[in-house]
Amino acid sequence: MATVKPFKGVRPPRDLVTEVASRPYDVLNSEEARREAEGNEKSLYHIIKPEIDFEPGTDEHDPKVYDKAVENFQAFQTNGWLVQDDADHYYIYAQTMDGRTQYGIVLAAYVDDYMSGAIKKHELTRRDKEEDRMKHVRCNNANIEPVFFAFPDNDDLEQVIRAVTATEPEYDFVAPDGFGHTFWLVDPSLNDRITAAFEAMPALYIADGHHRTAAAALVGNEKATNNPEHRGDEEYNYFLAVAFPASHLKIIDYNRVVKDLNGLAPAEFLARLDKDFIVEDKGEEIYRPDRLHNFSLYLDGRWYSLTAREGTYDDADPIGVLDVTISSDLILRDILDITDLRSSKRIDFVGGIRGLGELKRRVDSGEMVAALALYPVSMKQLMDIADTGNIMPPKTTWFEPKLRSGLVIHKLD
C-alpha cells in the first residue's frame, strides 16, 4: 500500500513563477547558478544554491551558506514571492519535451513507506550527498525541491489527470532550456479519490533523485524519533514528490567515453570485441543502437555496431540482462580493465540528452579515445530490478526533462 496525501503547497504567485522557478540544485555548479540568477533576486537558486550570495569560491557546505538558505526562504515568504495555499491540494505537473508530454501528480509521500521499502529504489546512495540535503531540509524545515517517482499505470488516476488538465492551468511556461512546464491545482473534492487510488498500489518507485528521497525521508524519521509526543499525523511524516505513471516516462540513454584502450591498438581492441560481439563497421555517419543488446562504438573516426552474442547475457536475470551490465563486464572490465565505474579516472559518462554528437566531439578532440553508446533502459526493467531488491550498476538511467524546482514547496510543520 502506498500512503500519500495532499498538502498546503508554498508557491509563487502566477505572475512571478518564471522568475522564481529554477533548475534542480544538482544539475549545475555554483558558478552556473550564479550566472543564471544574475540580476534576479527572486530566483530559487538563492535558496537551493545560496553560496551564490557569497564571494565566488565559498564552500557550499559552509554553515553560513545553510543559514543563508533559511534567511532567503523566509524573505521570499515575507516579500510574497512564495505564498502558502489555504487548503490541502494535490497538483498536476506536466512537462513537455520534443513534442512529448508527461503528466505527474504532486503529492506528499509517506516517510514510513521509504523506511519499509514500499517506496522502492534501484540505486545506491552516498552518505555525504545525503547529509548535505538533510542539512538543507533540516534548516529550512521544508522540502524545497521535489523527488521524482513512478507508479504502475492506473486507469482512475489517468481519468483524474485528463479531467484536471482539461481546465485552465495555474502556470504554463517554457523554460530557457526549451522545455514546457504546466501546473494545475486539483480541486480538493478529488483528494479522497486520489489518495484511495494510491492506497491500492503495492509500491511507488524512485525514478530520479535517490539522494533527495533518502534525505527527505531520513529527516522525517529523525523528527519522529526526537519528538516525545509524536502521533504519526504530523506534516514531517511526509515529503514532497511528483509521481508519474510509468508509461508516461522515457528513460534516455546514458553513454560512456574512455581515455585509453588499456594498451591495445584500435585493431587489437576490435579483435578482442569479436569474441563476445558481432562487430559491424558502420562508417563515418553516426550510428545509434536500435535494440536491446546492441551497442554503438565510436573509434578512430568510425562508428561500429556491436551486438552481444547469444550466451553472453541472461535475459532471466534482471541485472544480467541490462546492457550496462553487459558492456561493463565484457568491454570495460574484461578488455579495458576498468573495474570501478564510480571512481575510475579513465572513464566518463555522457547523458543522452547531449546527443551522440557529443561522444564524437570528445573523441575527435583527443580528450577521449573511444565512446560507447547504449540502448536505453526501459521502465519495466527499472521496476523489475526494484521489485527484486536489486541495485542497478552506476550511471544506468537518465531522465529528462528534470523537474523544475520552485513550482511548489512542502513545509514540515
C-alpha positions in Angstrom: 0.0 0.0 0.0 1.3 3.4 -0.9 0.4 6.1 1.5 0.2 9.7 0.1 -1.7 12.8 1.0 -2.5 16.3 -0.3 -0.8 19.3 1.4 -0.9 23.1 1.6 1.8 24.0 -1.0 4.0 27.0 -0.8 4.1 28.5 -4.3 5.0 31.6 -6.3 2.1 33.9 -7.5 1.3 33.2 -11.1 3.0 36.4 -12.4 6.3 35.5 -10.6 6.7 31.8 -11.4 9.2 32.2 -14.2 11.3 34.4 -12.1 11.3 32.0 -9.1 11.4 28.6 -10.8 14.9 27.1 -11.5 16.7 24.0 -12.5 17.4 21.5 -9.7 20.3 22.1 -7.4 22.3 19.1 -8.6 22.3 19.7 -12.4 24.6 22.8 -12.3 27.5 24.1 -10.3 27.7 27.2 -8.2 29.1 29.4 -10.9 26.4 28.3 -13.4 23.7 29.1 -10.8 25.3 32.5 -10.1 25.1 33.3 -13.8 21.5 32.1 -14.2 20.4 34.1 -11.1 22.3 37.2 -12.1 20.0 40.3 -11.7 17.1 38.1 -10.4 16.6 38.4 -6.6 13.6 36.1 -6.9 15.5 33.1 -8.3 15.1 29.9 -6.2 18.9 29.5 -6.6 19.2 31.9 -3.6 17.6 29.2 -1.5 18.8 25.9 -3.1 22.3 27.3 -4.1 22.7 30.0 -1.5 26.5 30.1 -1.9 25.8 32.4 -4.9 25.2 35.2 -2.4 28.8 35.0 -1.2 32.1 35.5 -2.8 33.0 33.0 -5.6 34.7 30.0 -4.2 32.7 29.9 -1.0 32.3 26.3 0.2 28.7 25.4 -0.5 28.8 23.2 2.7 29.8 26.1 5.0 27.3 26.6 7.9 26.8 30.2 6.9 25.6 29.0 3.5 22.9 26.9 5.1 22.0 29.8 7.3 21.6 32.0 4.2 19.2 29.5 2.7 17.0 29.9 5.8 17.2 33.6 5.6 16.3 33.7 1.9 13.5 31.2 2.3 11.9 33.4 5.0 12.5 36.6 2.9 10.8 35.0 -0.1 7.7 34.4 2.0 7.8 37.8 3.7 8.1 39.5 0.3 5.2 37.5 -1.2 7.3 35.7 -3.7 6.2 32.4 -2.1 2.7 32.1 -0.7 1.1 29.1 1.1 -2.2 27.7 -0.2 -5.1 27.9 2.2 -6.3 24.3 1.5 -4.7 20.9 1.1 -4.2 20.1 -2.6 -2.8 17.6 -4.9 -1.4 19.2 -8.0 -0.8 18.1 -11.6 2.5 18.9 -13.2 3.1 18.4 -16.9 6.4 18.5 -18.7 6.8 18.8 -22.5 10.0 17.9 -24.4 10.4 17.3 -28.1 6.6 17.3 -28.6 6.0 14.6 -25.9 4.2 15.5 -22.6 4.3 13.5 -19.3 1.8 14.2 -16.5 2.7 13.8 -12.9 0.8 14.1 -9.6 2.4 16.3 -7.0 1.9 14.8 -3.6 3.2 14.3 -0.1 4.8 10.8 0.2 4.9 8.9 3.4 8.3 8.6 5.3 7.5 5.2 6.7 7.0 3.9 3.1 10.6 4.7 2.3 11.8 3.1 5.6 9.8 -0.1 5.0 10.7 -0.4 1.3 7.2 0.4 -0.1 9.0 3.2 -1.9 11.4 1.2 -3.9 14.9 2.3 -5.0 17.2 1.0 -7.7 20.4 2.9 -7.0 22.9 3.1 -4.1 23.3 6.4 -2.3 26.3 8.1 -0.8 26.1 9.3 2.8 27.9 12.6 2.1 25.4 13.6 -0.5 22.5 12.5 1.7 23.9 14.6 4.6 24.1 17.7 2.5 20.5 17.6 1.5 19.5 16.5 5.1 21.1 19.7 6.4 19.1 21.7 3.8 15.8 20.1 4.7 16.5 20.4 8.5 17.5 24.1 8.5 14.6 25.2 6.2 12.1 22.8 7.8 10.8 22.2 4.3 11.2 20.1 1.2 12.2 22.9 -1.2 12.6 20.6 -4.2 10.5 17.5 -5.1 11.7 14.0 -5.8 10.7 12.1 -8.9 8.6 8.9 -8.6 6.9 6.5 -11.0 3.9 4.3 -10.3 2.2 1.5 -12.2 -0.3 2.8 -14.7 -3.7 3.4 -13.1 -6.9 4.0 -15.0 -8.6 6.0 -12.2 -5.7 8.4 -11.9 -5.5 8.7 -15.7 -9.1 9.9 -15.6 -8.3 12.4 -12.9 -5.3 13.7 -14.9 -7.4 14.1 -18.1 -10.2 15.9 -16.2 -7.9 18.3 -14.4 -5.7 19.1 -17.4 -8.8 20.0 -19.4 -9.1 23.1 -17.2 -7.1 26.3 -17.1 -3.6 25.8 -15.6 -2.2 27.8 -12.8 1.2 28.0 -14.5 2.1 27.5 -18.2 5.5 28.5 -19.5 8.5 27.4 -21.5 11.8 27.5 -19.5 15.0 28.8 -21.1 16.1 25.3 -22.0 13.1 25.0 -24.2 11.1 22.5 -22.0 7.5 23.3 -21.3 6.1 23.3 -17.7 2.3 23.4 -16.9 0.8 23.2 -13.5 -2.7 22.7 -12.1 -4.3 22.8 -8.7 -6.5 19.8 -8.2 -9.9 20.6 -6.6 -10.0 19.3 -3.0 -13.1 17.3 -3.9 -10.8 14.9 -5.7 -8.4 14.4 -2.8 -10.0 11.2 -1.4 -10.2 9.6 -4.8 -6.5 10.2 -5.5 -5.5 9.0 -2.0 -7.5 5.8 -2.4 -6.0 5.1 -5.8 -2.5 5.2 -4.4 -3.6 3.2 -1.4 -4.4 0.3 -3.8 -0.9 0.3 -5.2 1.7 -2.0 -3.6 4.6 0.4 -4.1 6.0 3.6 -5.6 9.3 3.7 -7.4 12.1 6.3 -7.2 12.8 7.2 -10.8 15.3 10.0 -10.2 16.6 11.7 -7.1 17.7 8.9 -4.8 19.8 11.2 -2.6 17.0 13.7 -2.2 14.5 11.0 -1.4 16.8 9.4 1.2 17.5 12.8 2.8 13.8 13.9 3.0 12.7 10.6 4.5 15.6 10.4 7.0 14.9 13.9 8.2 11.2 13.0 8.7 12.2 9.8 10.5 14.6 11.8 12.6 11.9 14.3 13.6 9.6 11.5 14.6 12.3 9.8 16.7 13.1 13.1 18.5 9.5 14.1 19.2 8.3 12.5 22.5 4.7 13.5 21.6 4.9 12.0 18.1 1.5 11.0 16.9 2.1 10.0 13.3 0.0 12.5 11.5 2.5 15.4 11.7 3.5 17.0 8.4 7.1 15.9 8.8 5.9 12.4 8.3 5.6 13.2 4.6 7.9 14.7 1.9 7.4 16.3 -1.5 7.3 14.2 -4.6 6.0 14.2 -8.2 4.7 10.8 -9.2 4.3 9.9 -12.9 2.5 6.9 -14.5 5.3 4.6 -15.7 4.0 4.7 -19.3 4.4 8.4 -19.4 8.2 8.3 -18.7 11.0 7.7 -21.2 14.5 6.8 -20.0 17.3 8.3 -22.1 20.5 6.5 -22.9 23.5 7.1 -20.5 26.7 6.7 -22.5 30.4 6.1 -21.8 33.7 7.7 -23.1 37.1 6.2 -22.2 40.5 7.7 -22.2 42.6 4.7 -23.3 42.4 1.2 -24.7 44.4 -0.4 -21.9 47.5 -0.6 -24.1 45.7 -2.1 -27.2 45.8 -0.7 -30.7 42.4 0.0 -32.2 42.6 -3.1 -34.4 43.5 -5.2 -31.4 40.6 -3.8 -29.4 38.2 -4.6 -32.2 39.6 -8.1 -32.5 39.1 -8.6 -28.8 35.5 -7.4 -29.1 34.7 -10.0 -31.7 34.8 -12.8 -29.1 31.6 -11.6 -27.4 30.0 -9.3 -30.0 29.1 -9.3 -33.7 31.1 -6.2 -34.9 29.9 -4.3 -37.9 31.7 -1.3 -39.4 29.0 1.4 -40.0 31.3 4.0 -41.5 31.6 7.7 -40.6 27.9 8.5 -40.1 26.7 8.4 -36.5 25.2 5.0 -35.6 22.6 4.8 -32.8 21.9 1.4 -31.1 18.5 0.3 -32.3 17.6 -2.6 -29.9 18.4 -4.3 -26.7 21.9 -5.8 -26.5 23.1 -3.6 -29.5 25.7 -1.0 -28.8 27.4 1.8 -30.8 31.2 2.2 -30.7 33.0 5.3 -32.0 36.7 4.7 -32.5 39.3 6.2 -34.9 36.8 8.3 -36.8 34.4 5.4 -37.5 31.2 4.0 -36.0 30.6 0.4 -35.2 27.6 -1.7 -34.3 28.3 -4.2 -31.5 25.6 -6.9 -30.9 26.1 -9.2 -27.9 26.4 -12.8 -28.9 23.9 -15.4 -27.6 25.1 -16.8 -24.3 26.9 -13.7 -23.2 23.9 -12.5 -21.2 20.9 -13.9 -19.2 17.5 -12.5 -20.0 16.1 -14.1 -16.9 18.5 -12.1 -14.7 17.1 -8.6 -14.0 20.7 -7.3 -13.6 22.5 -9.5 -16.1 20.0 -8.6 -18.9 20.9 -4.9 -18.7 23.1 -3.5 -21.5 25.1 -1.5 -18.9 26.0 -4.8 -17.2 27.0 -6.5 -20.5 29.1 -3.6 -21.5 30.6 -3.1 -18.0 31.6 -6.8 -17.8 32.6 -7.7 -21.3 34.1 -4.5 -22.5 35.1 -2.2 -19.7 36.2 -4.9 -17.2 37.4 -7.8 -19.4 39.1 -5.8 -22.1 39.9 -2.3 -20.7 40.4 -3.3 -17.1 38.0 -0.6 -15.8 36.5 -2.2 -12.8 35.1 0.6 -10.6 32.8 2.9 -12.6 32.3 5.2 -9.5 36.0 6.1 -9.0 38.0 5.3 -12.2 39.5 8.4 -13.8 39.8 6.5 -17.2 36.1 6.8 -17.9 33.4 9.5 -18.0 29.7 9.4 -18.6 27.5 11.5 -21.0 23.8 11.8 -20.7 21.9 11.0 -23.8 20.3 14.5 -23.8 23.6 15.8 -25.2 23.3 13.5 -28.2 25.8 11.1 -29.8 27.5 14.1 -31.5 28.9 14.9 -28.1 30.5 11.5 -27.9 32.1 12.1 -31.3 33.3 15.5 -30.3 35.0 14.3 -27.2 36.8 11.5 -29.1 37.8 13.7 -32.1 39.2 16.4 -29.7 41.7 13.9 -28.4 40.3 14.1 -24.9 39.0 10.5 -25.1 40.0 7.6 -27.4 36.6 5.8 -27.8 32.9 6.2 -27.0 30.3 3.6 -26.3 26.5 4.3 -26.7 23.9 2.1 -25.0 20.3 1.3 -25.8 18.2 3.0 -23.1 16.9 1.0 -20.1 13.1 0.6 -20.1 10.8 1.5 -17.2 9.8 -2.2 -17.0 13.5 -3.1 -16.4 13.8 -0.4 -13.8 10.7 -1.6 -11.9 11.7 -5.3 -12.2 15.1 -4.5 -10.6 13.4 -2.5 -7.8 10.8 -5.2 -7.2 13.5 -7.9 -6.8 15.5 -5.8 -4.4 18.4 -5.4 -6.8 20.5 -2.3 -7.4 21.4 -1.1 -10.9 25.0 -0.6 -11.8 26.3 3.1 -11.7 25.2 5.6 -14.4 22.4 3.5 -15.9 19.4 5.8 -16.2 19.0 9.4 -17.4 15.6 11.0 -17.1 14.8 14.2 -19.0 13.3 16.7 -18.6 14.3 17.3 -15.0 11.6 18.5 -12.6 11.5 22.3 -12.3 12.2 23.5 -8.8 10.1 26.2 -7.1 6.7 25.4 -8.5 5.6 24.2 -5.1 7.3 23.6 -1.7 6.2 21.4 1.2 6.7 22.7 4.8 7.3 20.1 7.5 5.0 21.8 10.1 
